[in-house]
């Protein structure tokens, strides 16, 4: 399985570099994202998921707060229904809460093992209730992730993942139908205990903004602390 790792890295680098080949101008900035999450069983086959993710940028900050309930279909497959709330603060002027977004989402989570590689395949449908419009924005997103233990008796892992987002409809004064964004991550994870870890790495976030003068590229330091009791 280790022989497949260079191919995964080459594919990830191609995705990261692809915005540079686009015709539209791109604005870039640096951000810091931190995620803490917990998931586990309530009473078999029912599951829970909780997440808090503050993000800090040059001009604003936001927090994504999610909660979901799921059911285990097989040992590696589960189905989920969740809710997310995203408040936004803007640094320029009054620092009070400026706007917020609510989301409902449905999710399929598949977590197989391919040899030593721990895989995650996640498919999610979102219904976004955005400020400034009464229409619902529908978005699909798919993530493929691989974690390969490399040292310290499996406690240290190399992690690579990519997630693509597509808007399924157009909304007045909101998103346009079609490709939305791509997130590509490369980093390392350190297992703290049987159910906890810390993951640190570089996250490249490219966002298509058809109604703005430029598309957006965010160079992100991503840190996460997952607690997994499943």
Buried (B, 14 or more C-beta within 10 A) or exposed (E): EEEEBEEBEEBBEEBBEEBEEEEEEBEEEEBEBBBBBBBEEEEEEEBBBBBBBBBBBEEBBBBBBBEBBBEBEEEBEBBBEBEBBBBBBBEEEEEEEBBBBEBBBBBBBBBEEEEEBBBBBBEBBBBBBBEEBEBBBBBBBBBBBBBBBBEEEEBBBBBBBBBBBBBBEEBEEBBBBEBBBBBBBBBBBBBEEEBBBEBEBEBBBBBBBEEEEEBBBBEBBBBBBBBEEB
